[in-house]
C-alpha cells in the first residue's frame, strides 16, 4: 500500500433539501480536500438518486468517488479518517463504508420512525457515506438506474461488486445521519420499497437479504393480514357471518400485534399511538400492492432483458434527454460556485 494520500471526488445527489447547506458547512469544518465536489440536483428531472450519482461521477477523474447523501454531516476528523480508510484499503477492496451515527432524543423514547432511521447505524453498504474505487465502479456499470428511489440501489451495487470478486469494508471514519422530520403517513409511503425488493430478487435471487445480513422480510405477514381483511369483507358481503367473524377476529389480532410491536418502547402519547394504529392498518395492504406492482415490472424486465447486471430499460437510456443539473462546489470560505452544467 502506498503512503501517498489517494485523490477522491465527492458526489452528492440532492432534491434541494435545506440539509444540503449544513453538509457543505460540515465539509468545510473538517477540512475536506477532494479533487472535486459535484452536487447533482434531481429535483426537476426526478430520475432518482442512482441516475444522479452516475451523472455526478462522470464529472470527476479521481481514483476514488465518495458518495454522500444530502442529509448527512461529516465529523471534524472526517477528512483525516477518510484518507486513512483509503490508504488501508487493499487492492481487492472496491468500497469502504463509513460508520454511521444516528442521534436519537435523550429526553424521551424514540418514535417508530426514529428507531427505523437508527437502523442505518447497522446497515451494510449504504450510500449515506460510501467511498468507491472508480475503476471498480465503472467496470460494474455504476448504479442501476432501474431503482428510481433512494432504496436498494446501493445494496444492488454492493452485491454486483462482490459477485465480480471485489471486497467491501467498513472504515474508521464517522458520519452523522440526523433523523429528518416525518409526516403522518411516512411509514406507509416507504412501503414502495417492496417493489424494489422484487427487483432485487430478480437480479440476485431470493437469498439477497441473507447476503446483505438482513432479517427476513415481513411481507408474508402483511400478505396474511391483507388476505384476512379481504376475507372479512367478502364474508360480510356474501352474508357468511361465521367466516367473516373468524377473518375479522384474526385480522384484528394480527393488526393489534403489529401496532403493539411498533408502539412498544416508543414515547407513547395520543399522537404517536394514533399514528401507529392508523398506519398499522394501512401498511399491510399497501406493502402487498407495491410487491405486486414490482412483480409486474420484474416480469416485463425478465421477458425483455433476462437477468443482466444492470438494467437499461427503454424509459431510462444511458444518456438522458434531461439530465439533472450538476453544480460544482469549491470547499473554501468563499461562496459556492454558481456555475451549473447541463448535459
C-alpha positions as CSV (number, residue, x, y, z in Angstrom):
1,X,0.0,0.0,0.0
2,X,1.2,3.5,-0.9
3,X,1.6,6.2,1.7
4,X,0.6,8.9,-0.8
5,X,-2.9,10.2,0.0
6,X,-5.2,9.0,-2.7
7,X,-7.3,11.5,-4.5
8,X,-11.1,11.5,-4.2
9,X,-14.1,13.2,-5.7
10,X,-17.3,13.8,-3.8
11,X,-20.7,13.3,-5.4
12,X,-23.9,14.4,-3.6
13,X,-27.3,13.8,-5.1
14,X,-30.0,16.1,-3.8
15,X,-33.5,17.2,-4.3
16,X,-32.9,20.6,-2.8
17,X,-33.4,19.8,0.9
18,X,-32.2,22.5,3.4
19,X,-29.8,20.0,5.0
20,X,-27.6,20.4,1.9
21,X,-26.1,23.6,3.2
22,X,-25.4,22.0,6.6
23,X,-23.5,19.2,4.8
24,X,-21.4,21.8,3.0
25,X,-20.5,23.6,6.2
26,X,-19.5,20.3,7.9
27,X,-17.2,19.5,4.9
28,X,-15.6,22.9,5.4
29,X,-15.1,22.4,9.1
30,X,-13.5,19.0,8.7
31,X,-11.0,20.4,6.1
32,X,-12.1,18.1,3.3
33,X,-9.7,18.3,0.3
34,X,-11.4,16.5,-2.6
35,X,-10.3,16.9,-6.2
36,X,-13.9,17.9,-7.0
37,X,-17.3,18.2,-5.4
38,X,-20.3,17.6,-7.7
39,X,-23.8,18.3,-6.4
40,X,-26.4,16.8,-8.6
41,X,-29.9,18.4,-8.3
42,X,-32.5,15.9,-9.3
43,X,-35.5,17.9,-8.1
44,X,-36.6,18.7,-11.6
45,X,-35.6,15.6,-13.6
46,X,-36.7,13.1,-10.9
47,X,-34.6,10.3,-12.4
48,X,-33.7,9.1,-8.9
49,X,-30.5,9.1,-6.9
50,X,-29.0,6.2,-8.8
51,X,-29.1,8.2,-12.1
52,X,-28.0,11.4,-10.2
53,X,-24.9,9.6,-8.7
54,X,-23.9,8.1,-12.1
55,X,-24.2,11.6,-13.7
56,X,-22.2,13.2,-10.9
57,X,-19.5,10.5,-11.0
58,X,-18.9,11.2,-14.7
59,X,-17.6,14.7,-14.0
60,X,-14.6,13.6,-11.9
61,X,-11.5,11.5,-12.6
62,X,-10.0,10.8,-9.1
63,X,-9.3,7.2,-8.3
64,X,-11.9,7.2,-5.5
65,X,-15.5,8.5,-5.5
66,X,-17.1,9.4,-2.2
67,X,-20.9,9.3,-2.4
68,X,-22.6,11.3,0.3
69,X,-26.3,11.8,0.9
70,X,-27.5,15.4,1.2
71,X,-28.9,14.9,4.7
72,X,-25.7,13.7,6.5
73,X,-23.0,15.6,8.4
74,X,-19.3,14.8,8.3
75,X,-17.5,14.8,11.7
76,X,-14.5,17.1,12.4
77,X,-12.0,14.3,11.8
78,X,-13.7,13.0,8.7
79,X,-11.1,14.0,6.1
80,X,-8.2,12.5,8.0
81,X,-10.1,9.4,8.8
82,X,-11.2,9.1,5.1
83,X,-7.6,9.3,3.9
84,X,-6.7,6.6,6.5
85,X,-9.5,4.4,5.2
86,X,-8.5,4.7,1.6
87,X,-4.8,4.1,2.4
88,X,-5.7,1.0,4.4
89,X,-7.8,-0.4,1.5
90,X,-6.2,-3.4,-0.1
91,X,-6.1,-3.7,-3.9
92,X,-9.1,-6.0,-3.9
93,X,-11.3,-3.6,-1.9
94,X,-13.8,-1.8,-4.1
95,X,-15.6,0.2,-1.4
96,X,-15.1,1.5,2.1
97,X,-18.2,2.5,4.0
98,X,-18.3,5.0,6.9
99,X,-19.6,4.2,10.3
100,X,-23.0,5.9,10.6
101,X,-24.2,7.6,13.8
102,X,-27.9,8.4,14.1
103,X,-28.6,10.8,17.0
104,X,-31.7,10.0,19.0
105,X,-33.6,12.1,21.5
106,X,-32.2,12.0,25.0
107,X,-35.3,13.4,26.8
108,X,-37.7,10.7,25.6
109,X,-38.0,7.3,24.0
110,X,-37.6,7.4,20.2
111,X,-40.6,7.1,17.9
112,X,-41.1,4.3,15.5
113,X,-39.8,6.4,12.6
114,X,-36.7,7.4,14.7
115,X,-36.0,3.7,15.5
116,X,-36.2,2.8,11.8
117,X,-33.7,5.5,10.8
118,X,-31.4,4.4,13.6
119,X,-31.1,1.0,11.9
120,X,-28.9,2.8,9.4
121,X,-26.2,2.5,12.0
122,X,-26.1,-1.2,11.5
123,X,-26.9,-1.3,7.7
124,X,-24.3,-2.5,5.3
125,X,-23.1,-0.7,2.1
126,X,-25.4,2.3,2.3
127,X,-24.5,5.4,0.3
128,X,-25.0,7.8,3.2
129,X,-21.2,7.8,3.0
130,X,-19.6,5.3,0.7
131,X,-16.2,5.6,-0.9
132,X,-16.0,3.5,-4.1
133,X,-12.9,2.8,-6.2
134,X,-13.6,4.4,-9.6
135,X,-12.4,1.7,-11.9
136,X,-14.4,-0.9,-9.9
137,X,-17.5,1.4,-10.1
138,X,-17.2,1.8,-13.8
139,X,-16.4,-1.8,-14.5
140,X,-19.6,-3.0,-12.8
141,X,-21.7,-0.4,-14.6
142,X,-22.3,2.0,-11.8
143,X,-25.7,2.3,-10.0
144,X,-28.6,0.5,-11.7
145,X,-31.0,3.3,-12.7
146,X,-33.9,0.9,-12.6
147,X,-34.0,1.8,-8.9
148,X,-35.8,5.2,-9.1
149,X,-36.0,5.7,-5.3
150,X,-33.3,6.1,-2.6
151,X,-33.6,2.4,-1.7
152,X,-31.8,-0.7,-2.8
153,X,-29.6,1.0,-5.4
154,X,-26.7,0.8,-3.0
155,X,-27.3,-2.8,-2.0
156,X,-27.5,-3.8,-5.6
157,X,-24.2,-2.1,-6.4
158,X,-22.6,-3.9,-3.4
159,X,-23.8,-7.3,-4.4
160,X,-22.6,-6.8,-8.0
161,X,-19.2,-5.7,-6.8
162,X,-18.9,-8.8,-4.6
163,X,-20.0,-11.0,-7.4
164,X,-17.2,-9.5,-9.5
165,X,-14.7,-10.6,-6.9
166,X,-14.3,-7.3,-5.0
167,X,-14.4,-6.9,-1.3
168,X,-16.3,-4.1,0.6
169,X,-15.1,-3.0,4.1
170,X,-16.2,-0.7,6.9
171,X,-13.7,2.1,7.6
172,X,-12.9,4.1,10.7
173,X,-14.4,7.5,9.8
174,X,-17.7,8.5,11.3
175,X,-20.6,10.3,9.6
176,X,-23.7,11.7,11.3
177,X,-27.2,10.9,9.9
178,X,-29.8,13.1,11.6
179,X,-33.4,12.0,11.7
180,X,-35.3,14.2,9.3
181,X,-38.9,15.1,10.2
182,X,-41.6,12.6,9.2
183,X,-45.2,13.1,8.2
184,X,-48.2,11.1,9.4
185,X,-48.1,8.6,6.6
186,X,-44.3,8.4,6.0
187,X,-44.2,4.8,7.1
188,X,-46.9,3.9,4.7
189,X,-45.2,5.6,1.8
190,X,-41.9,3.8,2.4
191,X,-43.7,0.5,1.5
192,X,-42.9,1.3,-2.1
193,X,-39.6,-0.3,-1.2
194,X,-41.4,-3.7,-1.6
195,X,-41.4,-3.2,-5.3
196,X,-37.6,-2.6,-5.2
197,X,-37.2,-5.8,-3.2
198,X,-38.8,-7.7,-6.0
199,X,-36.3,-6.3,-8.4
200,X,-33.5,-7.3,-6.1
201,X,-34.9,-10.9,-6.1
202,X,-35.0,-10.8,-9.9
203,X,-31.3,-9.7,-10.0
204,X,-29.8,-11.6,-7.1
205,X,-32.2,-14.4,-6.1
206,X,-34.4,-14.9,-3.1
207,X,-31.3,-15.1,-0.8
208,X,-30.3,-11.4,-1.3
209,X,-31.3,-10.5,2.2
210,X,-29.0,-13.1,3.7
211,X,-26.2,-11.8,1.5
212,X,-26.8,-8.3,3.0
213,X,-27.1,-9.6,6.5
214,X,-30.7,-8.5,6.8
215,X,-33.6,-10.2,8.7
216,X,-36.4,-11.9,6.9
217,X,-39.0,-9.6,5.2
218,X,-42.3,-9.0,6.9
219,X,-44.1,-9.2,3.6
220,X,-45.6,-12.7,4.2
221,X,-47.2,-11.4,7.4
222,X,-48.6,-8.4,5.6
223,X,-49.9,-10.8,3.0
224,X,-51.7,-12.9,5.6
225,X,-53.2,-9.8,7.2
226,X,-54.4,-8.4,3.9
227,X,-55.9,-11.8,2.9
228,X,-57.8,-11.9,6.3
229,X,-59.1,-8.3,5.7
230,X,-60.3,-9.3,2.2
231,X,-61.9,-12.5,3.6
232,X,-63.7,-10.5,6.3
233,X,-65.1,-8.0,3.7
234,X,-66.1,-10.8,1.2
235,X,-67.6,-12.8,4.0
236,X,-69.7,-9.8,5.1
237,X,-70.8,-9.1,1.5
238,X,-71.8,-12.7,0.9
239,X,-73.5,-12.9,4.3
240,X,-71.3,-15.7,5.5
241,X,-71.3,-14.3,9.0
242,X,-69.3,-17.0,10.7
243,X,-66.5,-16.8,8.1
244,X,-66.5,-13.0,8.3
245,X,-66.3,-13.1,12.1
246,X,-63.4,-15.5,12.1
247,X,-61.5,-13.5,9.5
248,X,-62.2,-10.2,11.3
249,X,-61.0,-11.7,14.6
250,X,-57.8,-13.0,13.1
251,X,-57.2,-9.7,11.3
252,X,-57.7,-7.7,14.5
253,X,-55.3,-10.0,16.3
254,X,-52.5,-9.6,13.7
255,X,-53.0,-5.9,13.3
256,X,-53.0,-5.3,17.0
257,X,-49.9,-7.3,17.4
258,X,-48.2,-5.3,14.6
259,X,-49.3,-2.0,16.1
260,X,-48.1,-3.0,19.6
261,X,-44.7,-4.1,18.3
262,X,-44.2,-0.7,16.7
263,X,-45.6,1.2,19.7
264,X,-43.7,-0.7,22.4
265,X,-40.6,1.1,23.6
266,X,-41.8,4.4,22.0
267,X,-42.7,7.7,23.6
268,X,-46.4,7.0,23.8
269,X,-48.8,9.9,23.7
270,X,-52.0,10.3,21.7
271,X,-50.3,11.4,18.5
272,X,-47.8,8.6,18.3
273,X,-50.3,5.9,19.3
274,X,-52.9,7.2,16.9
275,X,-50.3,7.2,14.1
276,X,-49.3,3.7,14.9
277,X,-52.9,2.4,14.9
278,X,-53.8,4.1,11.6
279,X,-50.5,3.2,9.8
280,X,-50.5,-0.4,11.1
281,X,-53.9,-0.8,9.4
282,X,-52.7,0.7,6.1
283,X,-49.2,-0.8,5.8
284,X,-50.1,-4.4,5.1
285,X,-52.3,-3.8,2.0
286,X,-50.0,-1.1,0.7
287,X,-47.0,-3.3,1.1
288,X,-48.8,-6.1,-0.8
289,X,-49.9,-3.7,-3.5
290,X,-46.3,-2.5,-4.1
291,X,-45.0,-6.0,-4.1
292,X,-47.5,-7.0,-6.8
293,X,-46.5,-3.8,-8.8
294,X,-42.9,-4.8,-8.5
295,X,-43.6,-8.3,-9.7
296,X,-45.3,-7.0,-12.8
297,X,-42.4,-4.8,-13.6
298,X,-40.0,-7.7,-12.9
299,X,-41.8,-10.0,-15.3
300,X,-41.7,-7.3,-18.0
301,X,-38.0,-6.8,-17.5
302,X,-37.3,-10.5,-17.4
303,X,-39.0,-11.1,-20.7
304,X,-37.2,-8.2,-22.4
305,X,-33.8,-8.3,-20.7
306,X,-33.4,-11.6,-18.8
307,X,-31.2,-11.0,-15.7
308,X,-28.4,-8.6,-16.7
309,X,-26.1,-7.0,-14.2
310,X,-27.5,-3.5,-14.9
311,X,-30.9,-2.8,-16.5
312,X,-31.2,-0.1,-19.1
313,X,-35.0,0.0,-19.7
314,X,-36.4,2.0,-22.5
315,X,-37.6,4.7,-20.2
316,X,-34.1,5.1,-18.7
317,X,-31.5,5.2,-21.5
318,X,-27.9,5.7,-20.6
319,X,-27.8,9.2,-22.0
320,X,-30.9,11.0,-20.7
321,X,-32.7,13.7,-22.6
322,X,-33.0,15.8,-19.4
323,X,-30.1,15.1,-17.0
324,X,-30.1,16.6,-13.5
325,X,-28.2,19.9,-13.0
326,X,-24.7,19.3,-11.8
327,X,-23.2,22.1,-9.6
328,X,-19.5,22.3,-8.6
329,X,-18.7,23.2,-5.1
330,X,-15.5,25.0,-4.1
331,X,-14.8,24.0,-0.5
332,X,-13.3,27.3,0.6
333,X,-14.7,30.1,2.7
334,X,-15.9,31.7,-0.5
335,X,-19.4,31.2,-1.8
336,X,-20.4,28.1,-3.6
337,X,-19.6,28.2,-7.3
338,X,-22.7,29.4,-9.1
339,X,-22.0,27.7,-12.4
340,X,-24.3,24.8,-13.5
341,X,-23.7,22.3,-16.2
342,X,-26.4,20.5,-18.1
343,X,-25.8,17.7,-20.5
